[in-house]
């Protein structure tokens, strides 16, 4: 009887060991691999900004056979003759890419008496209306440098200029087509530069933008820096400084030589909505 019980116990142990062994993965069979979720592209964030730019304007301009004349108009003077305008930008960005467009439209008008005896317009009175549009479109890719809270992008794009100058003279002057005429010019320059967004904390941030470019008889460049504050996750305001350079020459127009060079510079303030 004892031998019988011992045999049963041994047999039960062998069966249990066989069952446990059956539960273990066989080295001859492939094991299941953990499923890794694919890495999804980062989500896009969109920003619409309306801003005001308190710019001074300086440079020189000339047409036809007349020498180029320097000019300087401060912001308060421009504001007195301001007749309308629009300044806005739209930017889309994610962790890898950025794209955007910036629009500046303005119109100013004023009258002037020419008192310089050396000028061909000496003694005349002119009413001048200047309509200008500057449109910048750009795209870029992120440069993986710096801390995680810095988004730095290399950018490339195009800046398009539209300028219409209407001049009404009290009496005709030799060398001008008539006592009243308008000159319309438009051109585009390729630009390349950098754009940066630095997050200080959940409320404060810094923006920086710089670019430059041009062709054989035109050139442009700008630099912009600002501090911003997030009032809510969707609404923020910015305050900064911006400067823009423009050069253009056209020797094929009706006046045979149109020359324009300017600096626009001054503080700006903006309100941004993000979604």
C-alpha positions as CSV (number, residue, x, y, z in Angstrom):
1,X,0.0,0.0,0.0
2,X,2.8,2.4,0.9
3,X,4.5,1.7,-2.4
4,X,1.2,2.4,-4.2
5,X,0.8,5.8,-2.5
6,X,4.4,6.7,-3.2
7,X,3.9,5.8,-6.9
8,X,0.7,8.0,-7.0
9,X,2.5,11.0,-5.4
10,X,5.5,10.7,-7.8
11,X,3.1,10.5,-10.8
12,X,1.1,13.5,-9.6
13,X,4.3,15.5,-9.3
14,X,5.5,14.6,-12.8
15,X,2.1,15.7,-14.2
16,X,2.2,19.0,-12.4
17,X,5.7,19.7,-13.6
18,X,4.6,18.9,-17.2
19,X,1.6,21.3,-16.9
20,X,3.8,24.1,-15.6
21,X,6.3,23.5,-18.4
22,X,3.5,23.7,-20.9
23,X,2.6,27.2,-19.6
24,X,6.2,28.5,-20.3
25,X,7.0,30.0,-23.8
26,X,8.6,27.5,-26.1
27,X,12.0,28.6,-27.3
28,X,11.1,27.3,-30.8
29,X,7.9,29.5,-31.1
30,X,8.0,33.3,-31.7
31,X,7.0,35.4,-28.8
32,X,4.5,38.3,-29.0
33,X,6.2,41.7,-29.3
34,X,4.8,44.8,-27.5
35,X,2.9,47.0,-29.9
36,X,4.4,50.5,-30.1
37,X,2.0,53.3,-31.0
38,X,3.2,55.3,-34.1
39,X,4.6,58.8,-33.5
40,X,2.0,61.3,-34.6
41,X,3.1,64.6,-36.1
42,X,2.9,67.5,-33.7
43,X,-0.3,69.6,-33.8
44,X,-0.4,72.9,-35.6
45,X,-1.0,76.2,-33.7
46,X,-2.4,79.3,-35.5
47,X,-2.0,82.9,-34.6
48,X,-3.8,86.0,-35.9
49,X,-2.3,89.3,-34.8
50,X,-3.4,92.9,-35.4
51,X,-0.8,95.6,-34.6
52,X,0.0,99.2,-34.8
53,X,3.5,100.4,-35.8
54,X,4.6,103.9,-34.7
55,X,7.2,104.2,-37.4
56,X,9.4,107.1,-38.5
57,X,10.2,107.2,-42.2
58,X,13.5,108.4,-43.6
59,X,15.4,108.0,-46.8
60,X,15.7,109.6,-50.3
61,X,13.8,109.5,-53.5
62,X,14.2,110.8,-57.0
63,X,12.6,110.6,-60.5
64,X,13.8,111.2,-64.0
65,X,16.6,113.8,-64.4
66,X,16.0,115.4,-61.0
67,X,18.5,114.6,-58.2
68,X,17.4,112.4,-55.3
69,X,16.1,114.4,-52.3
70,X,16.4,113.2,-48.7
71,X,13.4,113.1,-46.5
72,X,12.5,112.4,-42.9
73,X,9.0,112.2,-41.5
74,X,8.5,111.3,-37.8
75,X,5.5,109.2,-36.6
76,X,3.5,112.1,-35.3
77,X,3.8,113.9,-38.6
78,X,2.7,110.8,-40.5
79,X,-0.2,110.4,-38.1
80,X,-1.4,113.9,-39.0
81,X,-1.5,113.0,-42.7
82,X,-2.6,109.4,-42.2
83,X,-5.7,108.5,-44.3
84,X,-6.1,104.8,-43.6
85,X,-4.3,101.5,-43.2
86,X,-4.2,97.9,-42.0
87,X,-1.4,95.9,-40.3
88,X,-2.0,92.3,-39.5
89,X,-0.2,88.9,-39.6
90,X,-1.1,85.2,-39.6
91,X,1.3,82.5,-38.5
92,X,0.9,78.7,-38.3
93,X,3.6,76.7,-36.5
94,X,4.3,73.3,-34.9
95,X,7.4,71.7,-33.5
96,X,8.9,71.3,-36.9
97,X,7.6,73.9,-39.4
98,X,6.4,77.5,-39.5
99,X,4.5,79.5,-42.2
100,X,3.0,82.9,-42.2
101,X,2.0,86.1,-44.0
102,X,2.4,89.7,-42.9
103,X,0.4,92.6,-44.4
104,X,1.1,96.4,-44.2
105,X,-1.3,98.8,-46.0
106,X,-1.1,102.5,-45.6
107,X,-2.1,105.8,-47.3
108,X,-0.9,109.3,-46.4
109,X,-1.5,112.6,-48.1
110,X,-0.1,116.1,-47.7
111,X,0.7,119.3,-49.6
112,X,4.0,121.1,-50.0
113,X,5.4,124.4,-51.3
114,X,8.8,124.1,-53.0
115,X,11.0,126.9,-51.8
116,X,14.5,125.6,-52.9
117,X,15.7,127.9,-55.7
118,X,17.8,125.0,-57.1
119,X,14.8,122.7,-57.5
120,X,13.0,122.5,-60.8
121,X,9.8,122.7,-58.8
122,X,10.7,126.0,-57.2
123,X,7.7,128.2,-56.6
124,X,5.2,125.4,-57.3
125,X,2.8,123.7,-54.9
126,X,2.2,120.0,-54.9
127,X,-0.4,117.7,-53.3
128,X,1.1,114.3,-52.8
129,X,-0.7,111.1,-52.0
130,X,1.3,108.0,-51.2
131,X,-0.4,104.5,-51.1
132,X,1.9,101.7,-50.0
133,X,1.5,97.9,-49.5
134,X,4.1,95.5,-48.2
135,X,3.2,91.8,-48.2
136,X,5.6,89.2,-46.8
137,X,5.0,85.4,-47.1
138,X,7.4,82.9,-45.6
139,X,7.9,79.3,-44.6
140,X,10.5,77.6,-42.5
141,X,11.8,74.6,-40.8
142,X,12.9,74.3,-37.1
143,X,16.6,74.3,-36.3
144,X,17.1,71.8,-33.4
145,X,19.3,73.9,-31.1
146,X,18.9,75.4,-27.7
147,X,16.6,74.5,-24.8
148,X,13.2,72.9,-25.3
149,X,11.4,76.2,-24.6
150,X,13.1,77.8,-27.6
151,X,11.6,77.4,-31.1
152,X,14.1,78.6,-33.7
153,X,13.3,78.4,-37.4
154,X,15.3,79.0,-40.6
155,X,12.9,80.8,-43.0
156,X,12.6,81.7,-46.6
157,X,10.0,83.6,-48.6
158,X,9.2,86.6,-50.7
159,X,8.3,90.3,-49.9
160,X,6.1,92.1,-52.4
161,X,5.9,95.9,-52.6
162,X,3.2,98.1,-54.1
163,X,3.7,101.8,-54.2
164,X,1.6,104.4,-55.9
165,X,2.6,108.1,-55.7
166,X,0.1,110.6,-57.0
167,X,1.3,114.2,-57.5
168,X,-0.8,117.2,-58.4
169,X,1.1,120.4,-59.2
170,X,-0.3,123.9,-59.3
171,X,1.3,124.5,-62.7
172,X,3.2,122.2,-65.1
173,X,6.9,121.8,-64.8
174,X,9.3,120.9,-67.6
175,X,10.3,117.3,-67.3
176,X,7.0,116.1,-65.8
177,X,4.3,114.6,-68.0
178,X,1.6,117.0,-66.8
179,X,0.4,119.0,-63.9
180,X,-1.1,115.9,-62.3
181,X,0.1,112.4,-62.7
182,X,0.7,109.2,-60.7
183,X,3.6,106.7,-60.6
184,X,2.8,103.1,-59.7
185,X,5.6,100.6,-59.0
186,X,5.5,97.1,-57.7
187,X,8.2,94.5,-57.3
188,X,9.1,91.5,-55.2
189,X,12.3,90.4,-53.4
190,X,13.2,86.9,-52.2
191,X,14.1,86.9,-48.5
192,X,15.7,84.5,-46.0
193,X,16.3,84.7,-42.3
194,X,15.4,83.5,-38.8
195,X,12.3,83.4,-36.6
196,X,12.4,82.6,-32.9
197,X,9.8,82.1,-30.2
198,X,11.2,81.7,-26.6
199,X,8.9,80.8,-23.8
200,X,10.0,82.3,-20.5
201,X,7.1,80.8,-18.4
202,X,3.4,80.1,-18.9
203,X,2.8,83.9,-19.0
204,X,5.8,85.6,-20.7
205,X,7.4,85.0,-24.0
206,X,9.9,86.6,-26.5
207,X,9.6,86.8,-30.3
208,X,12.4,87.6,-32.7
209,X,12.4,87.9,-36.5
210,X,15.1,88.9,-39.0
211,X,15.5,88.6,-42.7
212,X,17.1,90.1,-45.7
213,X,17.2,89.7,-49.5
214,X,17.0,91.4,-52.8
215,X,17.7,91.3,-56.5
216,X,20.0,93.3,-58.8
217,X,18.2,96.7,-58.4
218,X,16.2,96.1,-55.2
219,X,16.9,95.1,-51.6
220,X,15.0,94.7,-48.4
221,X,15.6,93.6,-44.8
222,X,14.0,93.8,-41.4
223,X,14.5,93.0,-37.8
224,X,11.8,92.7,-35.1
225,X,11.9,91.9,-31.4
226,X,9.1,91.9,-28.9
227,X,8.0,90.8,-25.4
228,X,4.6,89.2,-25.0
229,X,2.2,88.3,-22.2
230,X,-0.4,85.6,-22.2
231,X,-3.6,86.9,-20.6
232,X,-5.4,83.7,-21.4
233,X,-4.4,80.5,-23.3
234,X,-5.9,82.1,-26.4
235,X,-5.2,85.8,-26.1
236,X,-1.9,87.7,-25.6
237,X,-0.4,91.1,-26.3
238,X,3.0,92.1,-27.4
239,X,5.2,95.2,-27.3
240,X,8.4,95.6,-29.3
241,X,10.5,97.4,-31.9
242,X,10.7,96.9,-35.6
243,X,12.9,98.3,-38.4
244,X,12.6,97.7,-42.2
245,X,14.9,98.7,-45.1
246,X,13.7,99.1,-48.7
247,X,15.7,100.0,-51.9
248,X,14.4,100.0,-55.4
249,X,15.4,101.5,-58.7
250,X,13.6,101.3,-62.1
251,X,15.2,102.8,-65.2
252,X,12.6,101.5,-67.7
253,X,9.6,103.6,-66.6
254,X,8.1,106.7,-68.3
255,X,10.5,108.9,-66.3
256,X,13.4,106.7,-67.2
257,X,14.8,106.6,-63.7
258,X,12.8,106.0,-60.5
259,X,14.8,105.8,-57.3
260,X,13.6,105.0,-53.8
261,X,15.4,104.2,-50.6
262,X,13.8,104.2,-47.1
263,X,14.1,103.2,-43.5
264,X,11.0,102.5,-41.4
265,X,11.6,102.1,-37.7
266,X,9.8,102.5,-34.4
267,X,7.9,100.7,-31.6
268,X,4.9,98.6,-32.2
269,X,2.1,97.0,-30.1
270,X,0.0,94.0,-31.1
271,X,-2.9,91.8,-29.9
272,X,-2.8,88.1,-30.8
273,X,-5.5,85.4,-30.8
274,X,-4.2,81.8,-30.9
275,X,-6.1,78.6,-31.6
